[in-house]
Amino acid sequence: MNSSLNILNIALIGALLVMAVTVQARETYLQDVPKHGDLSLISAAD
């Protein structure tokens, strides 16, 4: 029982870390876009 809970906790923490990194990278990318003026990559990413 405990081991499965630990695995779930690790999976949740990993997912949160991935989400945080993705959001951070996307925010910095969106801040850089106005310089390049390339909007096609954003719509393709969504």
PDB file of N, CA, C and O in Angstrom:
ATOM      1  N   MET A   1       0.836  -1.205   0.000  1.00  0.00           N
ATOM      2  CA  MET A   1       0.000   0.000   0.000  1.00  0.00           C
ATOM      3  C   MET A   1       0.867   1.250   0.000  1.00  0.00           C
ATOM      4  O   MET A   1       0.635   2.179  -0.773  1.00  0.00           O
ATOM      5  N   ASN A   2       1.869   1.263   0.873  1.00  0.00           N
ATOM      6  CA  ASN A   2       2.725   2.448   0.948  1.00  0.00           C
ATOM      7  C   ASN A   2       3.512   2.654  -0.338  1.00  0.00           C
ATOM      8  O   ASN A   2       3.659   3.788  -0.795  1.00  0.00           O
ATOM      9  N   SER A   3       4.019   1.581  -0.924  1.00  0.00           N
ATOM     10  CA  SER A   3       4.853   1.718  -2.118  1.00  0.00           C
ATOM     11  C   SER A   3       4.038   2.298  -3.273  1.00  0.00           C
ATOM     12  O   SER A   3       4.545   3.116  -4.041  1.00  0.00           O
ATOM     13  N   SER A   4       2.774   1.878  -3.399  1.00  0.00           N
ATOM     14  CA  SER A   4       1.956   2.403  -4.492  1.00  0.00           C
ATOM     15  C   SER A   4       1.674   3.878  -4.261  1.00  0.00           C
ATOM     16  O   SER A   4       1.611   4.651  -5.217  1.00  0.00           O
ATOM     17  N   LEU A   5       1.502   4.282  -3.007  1.00  0.00           N
ATOM     18  CA  LEU A   5       1.277   5.699  -2.717  1.00  0.00           C
ATOM     19  C   LEU A   5       2.523   6.508  -3.067  1.00  0.00           C
ATOM     20  O   LEU A   5       2.426   7.606  -3.615  1.00  0.00           O
ATOM     21  N   ASN A   6       3.701   5.954  -2.747  1.00  0.00           N
ATOM     22  CA  ASN A   6       4.943   6.652  -3.089  1.00  0.00           C
ATOM     23  C   ASN A   6       5.072   6.818  -4.591  1.00  0.00           C
ATOM     24  O   ASN A   6       5.475   7.879  -5.067  1.00  0.00           O
ATOM     25  N   ILE A   7       4.735   5.782  -5.341  1.00  0.00           N
ATOM     26  CA  ILE A   7       4.821   5.863  -6.804  1.00  0.00           C
ATOM     27  C   ILE A   7       3.865   6.937  -7.315  1.00  0.00           C
ATOM     28  O   ILE A   7       4.214   7.704  -8.213  1.00  0.00           O
ATOM     29  N   LEU A   8       2.655   6.994  -6.743  1.00  0.00           N
ATOM     30  CA  LEU A   8       1.693   8.017  -7.163  1.00  0.00           C
ATOM     31  C   LEU A   8       2.212   9.403  -6.838  1.00  0.00           C
ATOM     32  O   LEU A   8       2.086  10.318  -7.651  1.00  0.00           O
ATOM     33  N   ASN A   9       2.793   9.571  -5.660  1.00  0.00           N
ATOM     34  CA  ASN A   9       3.338  10.876  -5.285  1.00  0.00           C
ATOM     35  C   ASN A   9       4.459  11.289  -6.227  1.00  0.00           C
ATOM     36  O   ASN A   9       4.515  12.439  -6.662  1.00  0.00           O
ATOM     37  N   ILE A  10       5.347  10.360  -6.542  1.00  0.00           N
ATOM     38  CA  ILE A  10       6.460  10.674  -7.444  1.00  0.00           C
ATOM     39  C   ILE A  10       5.921  11.048  -8.825  1.00  0.00           C
ATOM     40  O   ILE A  10       6.412  11.984  -9.455  1.00  0.00           O
ATOM     41  N   ALA A  11       4.909  10.312  -9.292  1.00  0.00           N
ATOM     42  CA  ALA A  11       4.325  10.611 -10.603  1.00  0.00           C
ATOM     43  C   ALA A  11       3.679  11.987 -10.600  1.00  0.00           C
ATOM     44  O   ALA A  11       3.816  12.743 -11.562  1.00  0.00           O
ATOM     45  N   LEU A  12       2.969  12.317  -9.512  1.00  0.00           N
ATOM     46  CA  LEU A  12       2.317  13.629  -9.423  1.00  0.00           C
ATOM     47  C   LEU A  12       3.352  14.738  -9.402  1.00  0.00           C
ATOM     48  O   LEU A  12       3.212  15.732 -10.115  1.00  0.00           O
ATOM     49  N   ILE A  13       4.391  14.577  -8.592  1.00  0.00           N
ATOM     50  CA  ILE A  13       5.438  15.602  -8.508  1.00  0.00           C
ATOM     51  C   ILE A  13       6.129  15.752  -9.856  1.00  0.00           C
ATOM     52  O   ILE A  13       6.413  16.869 -10.287  1.00  0.00           O
ATOM     53  N   GLY A  14       6.397  14.644 -10.517  1.00  0.00           N
ATOM     54  CA  GLY A  14       7.027  14.702 -11.831  1.00  0.00           C
ATOM     55  C   GLY A  14       6.152  15.437 -12.827  1.00  0.00           C
ATOM     56  O   GLY A  14       6.641  16.255 -13.606  1.00  0.00           O
ATOM     57  N   ALA A  15       4.846  15.143 -12.803  1.00  0.00           N
ATOM     58  CA  ALA A  15       3.931  15.814 -13.731  1.00  0.00           C
ATOM     59  C   ALA A  15       3.889  17.313 -13.443  1.00  0.00           C
ATOM     60  O   ALA A  15       3.881  18.125 -14.368  1.00  0.00           O
ATOM     61  N   LEU A  16       3.863  17.676 -12.166  1.00  0.00           N
ATOM     62  CA  LEU A  16       3.846  19.105 -11.808  1.00  0.00           C
ATOM     63  C   LEU A  16       5.120  19.790 -12.266  1.00  0.00           C
ATOM     64  O   LEU A  16       5.078  20.911 -12.772  1.00  0.00           O
ATOM     65  N   LEU A  17       6.258  19.117 -12.091  1.00  0.00           N
ATOM     66  CA  LEU A  17       7.525  19.708 -12.537  1.00  0.00           C
ATOM     67  C   LEU A  17       7.529  19.905 -14.046  1.00  0.00           C
ATOM     68  O   LEU A  17       7.942  20.955 -14.539  1.00  0.00           O
ATOM     69  N   VAL A  18       7.068  18.894 -14.776  1.00  0.00           N
ATOM     70  CA  VAL A  18       7.034  19.008 -16.238  1.00  0.00           C
ATOM     71  C   VAL A  18       6.123  20.154 -16.658  1.00  0.00           C
ATOM     72  O   VAL A  18       6.463  20.931 -17.550  1.00  0.00           O
ATOM     73  N   MET A  19       4.953  20.257 -16.008  1.00  0.00           N
ATOM     74  CA  MET A  19       4.028  21.338 -16.341  1.00  0.00           C
ATOM     75  C   MET A  19       4.646  22.694 -16.048  1.00  0.00           C
ATOM     76  O   MET A  19       4.529  23.619 -16.851  1.00  0.00           O
ATOM     77  N   ALA A  20       5.311  22.819 -14.889  1.00  0.00           N
ATOM     78  CA  ALA A  20       5.920  24.096 -14.527  1.00  0.00           C
ATOM     79  C   ALA A  20       7.003  24.478 -15.521  1.00  0.00           C
ATOM     80  O   ALA A  20       7.092  25.633 -15.936  1.00  0.00           O
ATOM     81  N   VAL A  21       7.829  23.506 -15.903  1.00  0.00           N
ATOM     82  CA  VAL A  21       8.901  23.785 -16.867  1.00  0.00           C
ATOM     83  C   VAL A  21       8.305  24.169 -18.218  1.00  0.00           C
ATOM     84  O   VAL A  21       8.794  25.088 -18.875  1.00  0.00           O
ATOM     85  N   THR A  22       7.253  23.469 -18.631  1.00  0.00           N
ATOM     86  CA  THR A  22       6.628  23.763 -19.923  1.00  0.00           C
ATOM     87  C   THR A  22       6.042  25.168 -19.925  1.00  0.00           C
ATOM     88  O   THR A  22       6.231  25.925 -20.878  1.00  0.00           O
ATOM     89  N   VAL A  23       5.330  25.515 -18.858  1.00  0.00           N
ATOM     90  CA  VAL A  23       4.732  26.854 -18.775  1.00  0.00           C
ATOM     91  C   VAL A  23       5.823  27.913 -18.787  1.00  0.00           C
ATOM     92  O   VAL A  23       5.696  28.934 -19.463  1.00  0.00           O
ATOM     93  N   GLN A  24       6.900  27.673 -18.035  1.00  0.00           N
ATOM     94  CA  GLN A  24       8.000  28.644 -17.973  1.00  0.00           C
ATOM     95  C   GLN A  24       8.629  28.812 -19.352  1.00  0.00           C
ATOM     96  O   GLN A  24       8.864  29.935 -19.795  1.00  0.00           O
ATOM     97  N   ALA A  25       8.899  27.705 -20.025  1.00  0.00           N
ATOM     98  CA  ALA A  25       9.514  27.779 -21.356  1.00  0.00           C
ATOM     99  C   ALA A  25       8.579  28.485 -22.326  1.00  0.00           C
ATOM    100  O   ALA A  25       9.025  29.278 -23.155  1.00  0.00           O
ATOM    101  N   ARG A  26       7.297  28.205 -22.228  1.00  0.00           N
ATOM    102  CA  ARG A  26       6.337  28.820 -23.137  1.00  0.00           C
ATOM    103  C   ARG A  26       6.245  30.324 -22.877  1.00  0.00           C
ATOM    104  O   ARG A  26       6.156  31.109 -23.821  1.00  0.00           O
ATOM    105  N   GLU A  27       6.266  30.731 -21.610  1.00  0.00           N
ATOM    106  CA  GLU A  27       6.199  32.159 -21.304  1.00  0.00           C
ATOM    107  C   GLU A  27       7.417  32.885 -21.861  1.00  0.00           C
ATOM    108  O   GLU A  27       7.281  33.947 -22.470  1.00  0.00           O
ATOM    109  N   THR A  28       8.592  32.329 -21.660  1.00  0.00           N
ATOM    110  CA  THR A  28       9.795  32.987 -22.173  1.00  0.00           C
ATOM    111  C   THR A  28       9.763  33.003 -23.696  1.00  0.00           C
ATOM    112  O   THR A  28      10.200  33.971 -24.318  1.00  0.00           O
ATOM    113  N   TYR A  29       9.238  31.915 -24.306  1.00  0.00           N
ATOM    114  CA  TYR A  29       9.153  31.875 -25.767  1.00  0.00           C
ATOM    115  C   TYR A  29       8.181  32.951 -26.263  1.00  0.00           C
ATOM    116  O   TYR A  29       8.461  33.651 -27.235  1.00  0.00           O
ATOM    117  N   LEU A  30       7.033  33.073 -25.580  1.00  0.00           N
ATOM    118  CA  LEU A  30       6.042  34.069 -26.002  1.00  0.00           C
ATOM    119  C   LEU A  30       6.593  35.477 -25.831  1.00  0.00           C
ATOM    120  O   LEU A  30       6.226  36.370 -26.596  1.00  0.00           O
ATOM    121  N   GLN A  31       7.464  35.702 -24.849  1.00  0.00           N
ATOM    122  CA  GLN A  31       8.070  37.018 -24.669  1.00  0.00           C
ATOM    123  C   GLN A  31       9.055  37.308 -25.792  1.00  0.00           C
ATOM    124  O   GLN A  31       9.255  38.466 -26.159  1.00  0.00           O
ATOM    125  N   ASP A  32       9.672  36.263 -26.341  1.00  0.00           N
ATOM    126  CA  ASP A  32      10.650  36.459 -27.410  1.00  0.00           C
ATOM    127  C   ASP A  32       9.993  36.634 -28.769  1.00  0.00           C
ATOM    128  O   ASP A  32      10.600  37.204 -29.675  1.00  0.00           O
ATOM    129  N   VAL A  33       8.770  36.157 -28.926  1.00  0.00           N
ATOM    130  CA  VAL A  33       8.135  36.138 -30.244  1.00  0.00           C
ATOM    131  C   VAL A  33       7.971  37.535 -30.855  1.00  0.00           C
ATOM    132  O   VAL A  33       8.271  37.708 -32.036  1.00  0.00           O
ATOM    133  N   PRO A  34       7.500  38.545 -30.089  1.00  0.00           N
ATOM    134  CA  PRO A  34       7.311  39.856 -30.730  1.00  0.00           C
ATOM    135  C   PRO A  34       8.572  40.369 -31.424  1.00  0.00           C
ATOM    136  O   PRO A  34       8.481  41.121 -32.395  1.00  0.00           O
ATOM    137  N   LYS A  35       9.746  39.968 -30.934  1.00  0.00           N
ATOM    138  CA  LYS A  35      10.983  40.385 -31.598  1.00  0.00           C
ATOM    139  C   LYS A  35      11.079  39.754 -32.990  1.00  0.00           C
ATOM    140  O   LYS A  35      11.488  40.402 -33.954  1.00  0.00           O
ATOM    141  N   HIS A  36      10.693  38.474 -33.074  1.00  0.00           N
ATOM    142  CA  HIS A  36      10.833  37.765 -34.337  1.00  0.00           C
ATOM    143  C   HIS A  36       9.594  37.959 -35.213  1.00  0.00           C
ATOM    144  O   HIS A  36       9.679  37.907 -36.440  1.00  0.00           O
ATOM    145  N   GLY A  37       8.444  38.182 -34.573  1.00  0.00           N
ATOM    146  CA  GLY A  37       7.213  38.357 -35.329  1.00  0.00           C
ATOM    147  C   GLY A  37       6.737  37.081 -35.992  1.00  0.00           C
ATOM    148  O   GLY A  37       6.040  37.134 -37.005  1.00  0.00           O
ATOM    149  N   ASP A  38       7.104  35.924 -35.433  1.00  0.00           N
ATOM    150  CA  ASP A  38       6.712  34.653 -36.029  1.00  0.00           C
ATOM    151  C   ASP A  38       5.555  34.058 -35.228  1.00  0.00           C
ATOM    152  O   ASP A  38       5.767  33.516 -34.143  1.00  0.00           O
ATOM    153  N   LEU A  39       4.344  34.154 -35.751  1.00  0.00           N
ATOM    154  CA  LEU A  39       3.179  33.659 -35.024  1.00  0.00           C
ATOM    155  C   LEU A  39       2.785  32.256 -35.468  1.00  0.00           C
ATOM    156  O   LEU A  39       1.976  31.609 -34.803  1.00  0.00           O
ATOM    157  N   SER A  40       3.336  31.775 -36.571  1.00  0.00           N
ATOM    158  CA  SER A  40       2.918  30.473 -37.102  1.00  0.00           C
ATOM    159  C   SER A  40       3.310  29.345 -36.140  1.00  0.00           C
ATOM    160  O   SER A  40       2.596  28.348 -36.036  1.00  0.00           O
ATOM    161  N   LEU A  41       4.442  29.497 -35.434  1.00  0.00           N
ATOM    162  CA  LEU A  41       4.892  28.431 -34.546  1.00  0.00           C
ATOM    163  C   LEU A  41       3.962  28.290 -33.348  1.00  0.00           C
ATOM    164  O   LEU A  41       3.744  27.182 -32.857  1.00  0.00           O
ATOM    165  N   ILE A  42       3.408  29.413 -32.872  1.00  0.00           N
ATOM    166  CA  ILE A  42       2.525  29.344 -31.708  1.00  0.00           C
ATOM    167  C   ILE A  42       1.252  28.581 -32.066  1.00  0.00           C
ATOM    168  O   ILE A  42       0.844  27.678 -31.336  1.00  0.00           O
ATOM    169  N   SER A  43       0.624  28.940 -33.184  1.00  0.00           N
ATOM    170  CA  SER A  43      -0.611  28.262 -33.571  1.00  0.00           C
ATOM    171  C   SER A  43      -0.348  26.789 -33.853  1.00  0.00           C
ATOM    172  O   SER A  43      -1.212  25.948 -33.604  1.00  0.00           O
ATOM    173  N   ALA A  44       0.834  26.470 -34.370  1.00  0.00           N
ATOM    174  CA  ALA A  44       1.171  25.078 -34.631  1.00  0.00           C
ATOM    175  C   ALA A  44       1.351  24.318 -33.313  1.00  0.00           C
ATOM    176  O   ALA A  44       1.009  23.139 -33.222  1.00  0.00           O
ATOM    177  N   ALA A  45       1.892  24.999 -32.289  1.00  0.00           N
ATOM    178  CA  ALA A  45       2.111  24.353 -30.996  1.00  0.00           C
ATOM    179  C   ALA A  45       0.781  24.051 -30.318  1.00  0.00           C
ATOM    180  O   ALA A  45       0.652  23.039 -29.629  1.00  0.00           O
ATOM    181  N   ASP A  46      -0.189  24.904 -30.504  1.00  0.00           N
ATOM    182  CA  ASP A  46      -1.498  24.663 -29.897  1.00  0.00           C
ATOM    183  C   ASP A  46      -2.232  23.603 -30.713  1.00  0.00           C
ATOM    184  O   ASP A  46      -3.361  23.242 -30.382  1.00  0.00           O
TER     185      ASP A  46
END
